[in-house]
Amino acid sequence: MNYFMGAILTFAFPILDWTFCPMNNSIKIYLLSFICFIAGTSEFVIVGVLDKIAESIQISVSAAGQLITVFAITAAIGTPIAIYKMRTLDQRKVLIISLITFSIGSFMMVIAPNYYLLLVARVIMALGMGVFNVMCFIVAAKLAPLNKRASAIATVTVGYNAALIVGLPIGRIVTNAFGWQAIFWGTSISAILFFFILAKFIPSFSPDGAVPFRKQIGLLRKPNILLSLGMSFFWILGYAILYTYITPFLNENSLIHEELLSVAFLGFGIATLIGNKSGGFLGDKFGVPQTILVSMVCNLTLLISLSLFIGITAYLTIAILMLWAISAWLPGPLFRFSIMSLSDESPGVILSLYNSIIQFGFALGAGLGGIEINRFTTLYLGWTAAGLVFISLILTFTYHQKSKAIA
């Protein structure tokens, strides 16, 4: 693999070795954040168009959902391995290699004639996007002054979180207008354009020393880290099992018609943004454990409400859906903050573990949800999600009690 990558760079970089134009490092960080948004959108945009993809290639919706499972598993397992394999390369080159890989995967999504090649395309996309996102955090921190590195990382995080938030409504709107393939035409062409921009404006950075896998796994032996990862895992698992199949869930159980569905998804995205943005503020004001605990109680209550009242009126369903989005994503930044605060010596490693856990949660949620809708009706997804969030709530309560004892 390294020989292949070296061959690409040997050919490409003499062509792209231009004199750098002046650009403020803050703008470069925002540029990385925006590219993270474009790349991240390709992961989550598929959620809103599962029914369209299933219809176009004549497969079931649950089979289409496995495109999400494959992506998440590849990102969780393949990303740290790929980064370790490329540990001796210049970090700008790693950024560009991963962006090229992502563009190839996006293009394959457009031309793939069958389901199996779509799965291959998702694997390639996941490797490219996973490596690119991790390297964006590293490069952004190096571009920023020492006293502003946390802000730089937060800026890149906004790009990825924005993809999660607006991917669903964008997918539905674009698909209704141009077809689902148009989404991946856009991401593939955008990645090629950003390839040239990165080569021109991002400076070279020497590789960092790689942390051995044994040391990374060793962090899992600490009970407080396991507890924090466990509550995060069941939180995202409960979210993913419903979120992955939200389109058939609403189509089959609610009174929301197709024209209103895009509006519902847009409202859902805005509500997710509100929840994500409110989490940090409320955590600072009332305490991180307390805020997580209250948000999980609201999350559970609203999932039960959605399952009970989804068939009454379209607007009531949308209102509950938006409130659920706020409560579900309010603890998002707080989970990340909690896990990072548990290991002073290896914050980068523990953050990598956290990201893998989140991807595994998305993968398992898509897989379990697919099995469930094949055997039962989509209505049960809401109840299953509530059960999983309840497990997270129990772990959150335990974490809260431990935090009080330490305090």
C-alpha positions in Angstrom: 0.0 0.0 0.0 2.8 2.4 0.9 4.5 1.8 -2.5 1.2 2.6 -4.3 0.7 5.8 -2.3 4.3 6.8 -3.0 3.8 6.4 -6.7 0.8 8.6 -6.7 2.6 11.3 -4.8 5.8 11.1 -6.9 3.7 11.9 -9.9 1.3 14.4 -8.4 3.4 16.6 -6.2 5.9 18.0 -8.8 2.8 19.2 -10.7 1.3 20.7 -7.5 4.4 22.1 -6.0 3.3 25.7 -6.5 4.5 28.7 -4.6 2.1 29.1 -1.7 -0.2 32.1 -1.8 -0.6 33.9 1.4 -3.5 32.6 3.5 -4.2 33.2 7.2 -3.9 30.0 9.2 -7.4 30.6 10.7 -8.8 30.5 7.2 -6.9 27.3 6.5 -8.5 25.8 9.6 -12.0 26.8 8.5 -11.1 25.4 5.1 -10.4 22.0 6.7 -13.6 22.3 8.7 -15.6 22.9 5.5 -14.0 19.9 3.7 -14.8 17.8 6.7 -18.4 18.9 6.3 -18.5 17.9 2.6 -16.9 14.5 3.3 -18.9 13.9 6.4 -22.1 14.6 4.6 -21.5 11.6 2.4 -21.7 9.3 5.4 -25.0 10.6 6.8 -26.8 11.8 3.6 -27.7 8.2 2.7 -30.0 8.0 5.7 -32.6 10.2 4.1 -32.6 8.3 0.7 -32.5 4.7 1.7 -35.9 4.1 0.1 -34.8 5.7 -3.1 -31.6 3.7 -3.3 -33.4 0.5 -2.5 -36.0 1.2 -5.2 -33.4 2.1 -7.9 -31.3 -1.1 -7.5 -34.2 -3.3 -6.5 -33.2 -4.3 -3.0 -35.0 -4.1 0.4 -34.6 -1.0 2.6 -32.9 -3.1 5.3 -30.3 -4.2 2.7 -29.8 -0.6 1.7 -29.3 0.2 5.4 -26.2 -2.1 5.4 -24.5 0.5 3.3 -24.4 2.5 6.5 -23.2 -0.5 8.5 -20.3 -1.2 6.2 -19.3 2.4 6.1 -19.3 2.7 9.9 -17.4 -0.6 10.5 -14.8 0.3 7.9 -14.3 3.8 9.5 -14.1 2.3 13.0 -11.6 -0.4 12.2 -9.9 0.7 9.0 -9.1 4.3 10.0 -6.6 3.7 12.8 -5.0 0.9 10.8 -4.6 3.1 7.7 -3.2 6.0 9.8 -0.7 3.7 11.4 0.4 2.3 8.0 1.0 5.9 6.8 2.7 7.1 9.9 6.0 7.8 8.1 4.4 10.1 5.4 4.1 13.9 5.5 0.8 14.7 7.0 -0.3 17.0 4.2 0.3 14.1 1.8 -1.8 11.9 4.0 -4.6 14.5 3.8 -4.4 14.5 0.0 -4.2 10.7 -0.4 -7.3 10.3 1.8 -9.2 12.9 -0.1 -8.3 11.2 -3.4 -9.5 7.9 -2.0 -12.7 9.5 -0.9 -13.3 11.0 -4.3 -12.8 7.5 -6.0 -15.3 5.9 -3.6 -17.8 8.7 -4.3 -17.5 8.3 -8.0 -17.9 4.5 -7.7 -21.3 5.2 -5.9 -22.5 6.9 -9.0 -21.4 4.3 -11.6 -21.9 1.1 -9.5 -24.3 -1.2 -11.4 -25.3 -3.4 -8.4 -25.5 -3.7 -4.7 -22.2 -5.4 -4.2 -20.2 -2.7 -5.9 -22.1 -0.1 -3.9 -20.8 -1.9 -0.8 -17.2 -1.7 -2.2 -17.7 2.0 -2.9 -18.8 2.6 0.7 -15.7 0.8 2.0 -13.4 3.0 -0.1 -15.3 6.2 0.9 -15.1 5.2 4.6 -11.4 4.7 4.5 -10.8 8.0 2.8 -13.2 10.0 4.9 -12.1 8.4 8.2 -8.4 9.1 7.6 -9.1 12.6 6.3 -11.2 13.6 9.4 -8.6 12.4 11.9 -5.8 14.1 10.0 -7.8 17.3 9.9 -7.8 17.5 13.7 -4.1 16.9 13.8 -3.2 19.4 11.1 -5.6 22.1 12.4 -4.0 21.9 15.8 -0.6 22.4 14.2 -1.8 25.4 12.2 -3.1 27.1 15.4 -1.0 28.9 18.0 -0.4 26.8 21.2 -3.0 28.7 23.2 -5.7 28.3 20.5 -5.4 24.6 19.6 -8.5 23.6 21.5 -10.5 26.2 19.5 -9.0 24.9 16.2 -10.1 21.4 17.1 -13.6 22.7 18.0 -13.8 24.4 14.6 -13.1 21.2 12.7 -15.6 19.4 15.0 -18.3 21.8 13.9 -17.7 20.8 10.3 -18.2 17.1 11.0 -21.2 17.7 13.3 -22.8 19.9 10.7 -22.6 17.0 8.2 -24.4 14.8 10.7 -27.0 17.5 11.3 -27.9 18.5 7.7 -27.0 15.3 5.8 -30.5 13.9 6.2 -32.5 16.9 4.9 -29.9 17.7 2.1 -30.1 14.1 0.9 -33.9 14.2 0.6 -34.0 17.6 -1.1 -31.3 16.9 -3.6 -32.7 13.4 -4.4 -36.2 14.7 -5.0 -34.8 17.3 -7.4 -32.0 15.4 -9.2 -31.8 11.8 -8.1 -29.7 10.2 -5.3 -26.6 9.8 -7.6 -26.3 13.6 -7.8 -25.2 13.7 -4.2 -22.2 11.6 -4.9 -21.4 13.4 -8.1 -21.2 16.5 -6.0 -19.0 15.0 -3.3 -16.7 13.4 -5.8 -16.1 16.6 -7.9 -15.8 18.7 -4.7 -13.1 16.3 -3.4 -11.1 16.7 -6.6 -11.3 20.5 -6.3 -10.3 20.5 -2.7 -7.4 18.2 -3.6 -5.8 21.1 -5.5 -6.7 23.7 -2.9 -5.1 21.6 -0.1 -1.9 21.0 -2.2 -1.6 24.8 -2.7 -2.4 26.2 0.7 -1.7 23.6 3.4 2.0 23.4 4.4 3.9 20.2 4.9 4.1 18.7 8.4 6.4 16.0 9.6 4.8 12.8 10.8 4.3 12.3 14.6 5.4 9.2 16.4 2.7 6.5 16.4 1.2 5.3 19.7 1.5 1.5 19.9 -1.8 -0.4 19.7 -1.1 -2.1 23.0 -1.0 1.3 24.8 -4.3 2.3 23.1 -6.1 -0.9 24.2 -4.6 -0.5 27.7 -6.8 2.5 28.3 -9.9 0.2 28.1 -8.7 -1.5 31.4 -9.7 1.6 33.4 -13.2 1.3 34.8 -14.1 5.0 34.5 -13.1 5.0 30.8 -15.1 1.8 30.2 -18.2 3.4 31.9 -17.9 6.6 29.9 -17.5 4.7 26.6 -20.4 2.4 27.5 -22.9 5.2 28.1 -21.7 6.9 24.9 -22.1 3.6 23.0 -25.7 2.8 24.1 -26.6 6.5 23.5 -25.5 6.5 19.9 -26.8 2.9 19.4 -30.3 4.0 20.5 -30.1 7.0 18.2 -28.7 5.1 15.2 -31.3 2.3 15.2 -34.1 4.8 14.6 -32.2 7.5 12.7 -30.9 5.0 10.1 -34.4 4.0 9.2 -36.2 7.3 10.0 -37.5 7.6 6.4 -39.4 4.2 6.3 -40.3 4.7 10.0 -42.1 8.0 9.1 -43.5 6.8 5.7 -45.1 3.7 7.2 -46.4 5.0 10.6 -46.9 8.8 10.4 -49.3 11.0 8.4 -46.4 13.0 6.9 -46.7 13.0 3.1 -43.7 13.2 0.7 -43.8 17.0 0.2 -43.8 17.5 4.0 -41.0 15.0 4.6 -38.2 17.2 3.4 -39.5 20.0 5.7 -39.6 17.5 8.6 -36.0 16.5 7.9 -35.0 20.1 7.7 -36.6 20.8 11.1 -35.0 17.7 12.5 -31.6 19.0 11.3 -32.1 22.5 12.8 -33.2 20.9 16.1 -30.1 18.7 16.2 -28.0 21.8 15.7 -29.8 23.5 18.6 -29.2 20.5 20.8 -25.6 20.1 19.9 -24.9 23.9 20.5 -26.8 24.0 23.8 -25.0 21.0 25.3 -21.7 22.9 26.0 -23.5 25.9 27.4 -25.7 23.9 29.7 -22.8 21.7 30.7 -20.8 24.7 31.8 -23.8 26.2 33.7 -25.2 23.2 35.5 -22.4 20.6 35.3 -21.6 18.0 32.7 -22.9 14.9 34.5 -26.2 16.6 35.6 -26.8 17.9 32.0 -26.1 14.5 30.5 -28.5 12.8 33.0 -31.4 15.2 32.4 -30.9 15.1 28.6 -31.0 11.3 28.6 -34.3 11.3 30.6 -35.8 13.7 28.1 -34.4 11.5 25.2 -36.1 8.4 26.7 -39.4 10.2 27.3 -39.6 11.6 23.8 -38.8 8.3 22.1 -41.7 6.7 24.0 -43.9 9.6 23.1 -42.9 9.4 19.4 -43.8 5.6 19.4 -47.2 6.3 21.1 -48.4 9.3 19.2 -46.8 9.1 15.7 -50.0 8.3 14.0 -52.2 11.1 15.4 -51.2 14.2 13.3 -48.3 15.1 11.0 -47.5 18.3 12.9 -47.5 16.6 16.3 -45.1 14.0 15.0 -42.8 16.7 13.6 -42.9 18.5 16.9 -42.0 15.4 18.9 -39.3 14.5 16.3 -37.7 17.9 16.7 -37.8 17.8 20.5 -36.2 14.3 20.4 -33.5 15.6 18.1 -32.6 18.4 20.6 -32.6 16.0 23.6 -30.7 13.3 21.7 -27.9 15.6 20.6 -27.7 17.8 23.7 -25.2 15.5 25.4 -23.1 14.9 22.3 -20.3 17.4 23.0 -20.4 16.5 26.7 -19.7 12.8 26.1 -16.7 13.8 24.1 -15.5 16.3 26.8 -16.0 13.6 29.5 -14.0 11.0 27.8 -11.2 13.4 27.0 -10.9 14.5 30.6 -10.4 11.0 31.8 -6.9 10.6 30.4 -4.4 13.5 30.6 -1.5 11.6 29.1 -3.3 10.3 26.0 -6.1 12.6 24.9 -5.6 11.9 21.2 -5.6 8.2 21.7 -8.7 8.2 23.9 -10.5 10.5 21.4 -9.7 8.0 18.7 -11.2 5.2 20.8 -14.3 7.3 21.4 -14.7 8.0 17.6 -14.4 4.2 16.9 -17.0 3.5 19.6 -19.4 6.0 17.9 -18.8 4.4 14.5 -19.4 0.9 15.9 -22.7 2.2 17.4 -23.8 3.5 14.1 -22.8 0.2 12.4 -24.6 -2.0 14.9 -27.7 0.3 15.0 -28.0 0.0 11.2 -27.5 -3.7 11.4 -29.9 -4.4 14.2 -32.5 -2.0 12.7 -32.3 -3.9 9.4 -32.9 -7.2 11.1 -35.8 -5.8 13.1 -37.7 -4.3 10.2 -37.4 -7.5 8.3 -39.0 -9.5 11.1 -41.4 -6.9 12.5 -42.8 -3.5 11.6 -40.8 -0.3 11.6 -42.9 1.0 14.5 -40.9 -1.2 16.9 -37.8 0.8 16.1 -38.9 3.5 18.4 -39.4 1.1 21.3 -36.1 -0.6 20.7 -34.3 2.8 20.6 -36.0 3.7 23.9 -34.7 0.4 25.5 -31.2 1.1 24.4 -31.3 4.7 25.6 -32.6 3.3 29.0 -29.4 1.3 29.3 -27.4 4.4 28.6 -29.4 6.2 31.2 -28.5 3.6 33.8 -24.9 3.9 33.0 -25.2 7.7 33.0 -26.7 7.6 36.5 -23.8 5.4 37.7 -21.4 7.9 36.1 -23.2 10.8 37.8 -23.0 9.1 41.2 -19.3 8.4 40.8 -18.7 12.0 39.8 -20.5 13.2 42.9 -18.4 10.8 45.1 -15.2 12.1 43.6 -16.3 15.7 44.0 
